[in-house]
Amino acid sequence: MPRLVIDHLDQALWDRLLAAAATQGCPPADIGARALRFAFGLSSEDFAPRDRQDIATLRGVWSQSENAAFDEALQAFKSVDSGPSFEEAP
């Protein structure tokens, strides 16, 4: 299996990585690999606990599956053949 060494992590990132690993009982490398899978769209797994004040959570970010479901729901509107509701039908 390939290996990846990441240099120059800032202390805040390292602390968050260690905290997530300790919480989930796995090595920091596992959390890092899961984070990379998530970042590249290969997984929708929530790999680290979120702070309730995280701005992404507060603004309502959708998961990939929620986004796909929304796109699918919008397809119905593309098949409707009508103009604005204030125009009279011919």
C-alpha positions in Angstrom: 0.0 0.0 0.0 1.4 3.5 -0.8 2.5 5.8 1.9 2.2 9.6 2.2 4.2 11.8 4.5 2.8 15.3 5.1 5.2 17.9 6.5 4.5 21.3 7.9 1.1 20.7 9.6 0.2 23.6 11.8 -0.4 22.9 15.5 -4.2 23.4 15.3 -4.5 20.9 12.6 -2.3 18.4 14.4 -4.2 18.9 17.6 -7.6 18.3 15.9 -6.2 15.2 14.1 -5.0 13.8 17.5 -8.3 14.6 19.2 -10.3 12.8 16.4 -8.0 9.8 16.6 -8.3 9.6 20.4 -12.1 10.0 20.3 -12.5 7.2 17.7 -9.8 5.0 19.1 -7.7 4.7 15.9 -4.3 6.0 14.8 -4.0 9.6 13.4 -3.0 8.1 10.0 -6.4 6.4 9.8 -8.1 9.8 10.4 -5.9 11.4 7.8 -6.7 8.8 5.2 -10.4 9.1 5.9 -10.1 12.9 5.6 -8.4 12.6 2.2 -11.1 10.2 1.0 -13.8 12.7 2.1 -12.0 15.7 0.6 -11.7 14.0 -2.8 -15.3 12.9 -2.9 -14.6 9.2 -2.4 -16.5 9.0 0.9 -19.3 10.9 2.6 -18.3 9.5 6.0 -18.1 12.1 8.8 -14.6 11.3 9.9 -14.3 13.8 12.7 -16.7 15.2 15.3 -17.9 18.7 14.5 -18.0 21.7 16.7 -21.6 22.9 17.0 -20.3 26.4 16.2 -18.6 25.3 13.0 -19.6 27.8 10.3 -20.2 25.1 7.7 -22.7 23.4 10.0 -24.4 26.7 10.9 -24.9 27.8 7.3 -26.3 24.4 6.3 -23.9 22.5 4.1 -25.4 19.5 2.4 -23.8 16.1 2.1 -23.2 14.6 -1.3 -26.3 12.4 -1.0 -28.5 15.3 0.0 -27.1 17.3 -2.9 -27.8 14.4 -5.4 -31.4 14.1 -4.0 -32.0 17.8 -4.5 -30.6 17.7 -8.1 -32.9 14.7 -8.8 -35.9 16.6 -7.4 -35.1 19.6 -9.6 -35.3 17.4 -12.7 -39.1 17.5 -12.5 -39.2 21.2 -13.0 -37.2 20.9 -16.3 -40.1 18.9 -17.8 -42.8 21.5 -17.1 -43.7 23.5 -20.1 -45.2 26.8 -18.9 -44.4 30.5 -18.7 -44.7 32.8 -15.8 -48.0 32.5 -13.9 -49.2 36.0 -14.8 -49.4 35.3 -18.5 -52.6 34.1 -20.0 -52.7 30.7 -21.7 -53.1 31.0 -25.6 
